[in-house]
Structure formats: structure tokens, C-alpha cells
Amino acid sequence: VLVSVSSDQYMPRATITGFDESVKYNPTEGAFTAIYFKATSPDPDRTIEQTAWSVGDGQSAGLLGKPSGAPSPMLIDLGKTRPNAVYRLRLTVTDSIGSTSSTVVSLTTNGPPTSGTFAVSPYRGTALTTEFEFLLDGWSDDVDDYPLTYTYSYRQRVSRGGAGRFTSFADRRAAISALTPLVADQYASSWFVTTLPQANNVNLTCVGRVFDRYLSYAQ
């Protein structure tokens, strides 16, 4: 623990005015969170000349969504963070005589559930007749990330004969990756039974997803 002691009773004040450190943030591409702050001086004859943000332990590469000295709020690029990490963000303020002070805020990122399995039984059946059992078993997460919820879906493979209707590789790839949901929303049970439709070329790819309360998921 590094403690800074100053003899300047009128040292500037760095204050976080809006940010919830108890929340976990998902590392989502294109998403940002805002940290609201203010810098003040108890001495009316001094002014705040500079505010600067930094990230500890060399973690700052691209993390700040605005220049370090930008006014409130500071934006944090969540797409540049890692799952299950804690980032220490320091705000340092400097007044007109060069006196400084700082405050530190912690940003915690969330990670998806882990360590589970996904099984579908049986592996073969008749369209719209055979009942298939989906089971997402053994998934776990941090204690404050519960409850877990589940979704079930399937993906059709595009047959060679049907590939000609796509005008680009991107269109074909989108069609191949498109999921058809089997439930309307996150489902409370890790066990699910349903029939399946006829596949274009016999095979369907079944997909199970496990969500935590922050909607981070594994599949």
C-alpha cells in the first residue's frame, strides 16, 4: 500500500462522483462505461491546471476511451478489457502551484460460466417425432454471478446446391452461423426436451448457451 502524505493543507481534491465499483462489466466489443469525476481546490487563489488518468500495472493500452486529460466523464473501452480482471484506474489532479493529489477506482470485469458440458441425446432421430434431450451440466461461476440461465438452439448446414443463392462469401457465412432458437428467452432449466425439424442435409448443429446474471455466456 503506497501512502502519500503532504504538508499542503490546500492540496487539490480528486473525487469520483459517479461510478459503481460493485458492478461487474462484460468485456464487450464496442461497449463503454463512464466514470464521472470532479477536480477542485479548497484554496480560492488556486486553480486546477490538469487532470490525468492512468491505469496501473501496464494495463492501459487502449483502455481509455478519451485522452487522459479529457474532462468528465472518462470513458473506458470495455472491448479492450480481459475477462475476470480488476483494473485500477488512477485520477491525478494538479493545481496552479504544482500541488497534486489522486484517487483510485477499481473496475472489475466479468467472465462467462466455466467447467461444464453440453450433451444431446439421442444423436439420431426422426424430424418432428423423436424427442431430443438437451443437457447443460456442471457449469459454475463466481458466487455473485448466479443464477445461471440457459438457451437452446440449432444451426442448419447450407448444402452445396443451396450455396449458389448467396451473392457473397459473407452472406453464406452469415447463413451458416445463423441460430434458430428453441426457446423464446433465457431458460431456467439446464435440461430441455424438444423435437427438431427436418435438416437440409440430414445434420443439424445443436448449440447450448449458459448465461450468468450479467449476461456473459459460454457455449
N, C-alpha and C positions, 0 to 999 in steps of 0.2 A: 504494500500500500504506500503510494507516494503522497506525502502531505506537504503542501506549500504554505508557508507562513510569511505574512507580510506585515511590516510596521505601518503601512499606509492604511489608516482607518477610512480613507475615502476611495479605496480601490474600486474599480468599476464592478458592476454586477452582471453576471450572465445567468439568465433564468429561462428554463424551459416552461412555456405556458400552455402547450397543447401537444401531448403525446402520451399514449398508454403503454407503459413498459410491460404490462402484464399480458398483452396480446401477442400471439404468435402470428408471423406473417409468412405466407406461402411464397417461395421463390418463383414468381410468375413472370414470364417474358412480357414486357410492355406495361407492367404494373408499377405504380409508385406509391409510397406513403409519405406524408408530410409531417415535419417536426416544426412546430411553431415556437418562436423564442423572442426574447427581447434583451436588449443591452442598455443599461442605464448607469448613470454616475450619481452618487449621493452628493457630490460637490457641484454646485451650480456653476462654478467657474471652469469646470472641465467639460469636454465633450467626448463622445465616443467616436474614435477615429477609424477603428477597424474591427470587424468580426471575421472569424476564420474557423471553418470546420475541418477536422481531421479524423481519420479512422485508425484505431490502434492496431498494432501487430501487423502492419503492412497490408491490411485488408482493403485499402481504399481504391484499388484500381477500378475506375469507372463507377464506383458505388454512389457517389454524389451526383444527383441529377441536375444540379446547378453549380455555377462557380463557387468555390469555397467561401468567398466573401459576399455572396448574394444576400439580399435582405430576406427576412422571414416571409414564408416558411422555407426551410430547406427540404428538398425532395430527395428521397432515397430510391434508387433504381432497384426494385426487388428482383428483377431479372438477372442482376449481377451478383446476387447472394447465393450461398450454398444452403442445402437443407440441413436442419439440426445444428445451426451455428448461432453464436452470440457475438454481435458486433458492438464494440464500444466506440461511440461517436462523441468526440470532444468539441465543445464550442469554446473558443478563446476570444475574449474581447480586450481591446486596448484603448486607453483614453488618450487625451491630448498631451499628457506629460509622459506617456510611455508606460504607465502602470497597467498591469494585466491581471486578469483572473479568468477562471474557466469552470465549466461544469461538464459532466459526462452523463450521457444517456445510453441505455442498452437497448439494442434491437435484437429480438430473438426470432429466428426463422423456424418454420415447421418442416417436418419430414413426413412422408407417407407411412402408412402401416407396413410392417415387415413380417418376415418369417413364416408366412402362410403358404397354403397350397390351393390349387383350383382343380376340380375334377368334374367330369361329366360322364354319366352312366345311364344307359349303355352307349357304346360307341357306334352302334348301327341300329337303324330302325326304319319305320315307315312314316312318310310325311303325314302330319295331322292325325296320326293314330298312336304311335309309340309315345309314351311318357318318358321324357328325359329328366334325370335328376342332376341339378347343379349344386355343387357344394364348395363353398369358400371356407376353408377350415384352418384354424390355428393362427389367425392373424392377430398381431398385437401392436400396441403403440404406447406412447407416454400416458401416464395415468390421467392427466388432464386433457387428453385428446379424445377421450371416449364421450359418447357412444360411437361405435363404428356402424356404418350403413353400407348397403351393397346394391349394385346394379348388375343386370344380366342382359346380354345382347348377343347378336350373331352378325357375321360378315359373309356376304356371298362372294365367291370367287368369280371373276369375269372369264368366261370361256373364250377360247381363241376366235371362234366365229363371231362373238359379240363385241370383240375389241375394235372392229372396224368402224363402229359408230362414234368413237371418240376422236375429236379433231386434234388433240394434243396428248402428249405423254402425261402432262399434269392432270388432264381430265380423267384419263384412265386410272391414274394413281389415286385420285380422289374417289372414284367409284369403287376401287378395290378396298380402300381403307374405310369407307362409309359403314357405320354401325347401325343396325336396326334394333332398337330397344325391345326387350321382352317385358319390361315393367315401366310404368309411367314416371317413376321418381325413385330416389334412393329408398331401398327396401330394408326393413328392419331385421330380416332373417338372412342368415348365411346359407340357408337351404332353400331351394326353389325347384318346383316341378312344373314342366310345361311340355306341350307338343311343339314340333318345329315344322316349318313349311318345306315344300319341295325345293331342292337346290338346283341351280342352273347346270352344274356339272357334278352332281351327286354329293359333293362335300360342302359342308358349312364349317366356318371357323367360329367357335363359341368364345365369348370374352366375358370374364367376370372382373368387376372393379370393386375395391374396398376403399371407402372414404372414412376419414376421421371427421371430427366436428368442425374443423377448419376447411373441409372440402379438399384437402390434399389426398390423392389417391394412388394406389398401386393396382396394376392389372396383370 
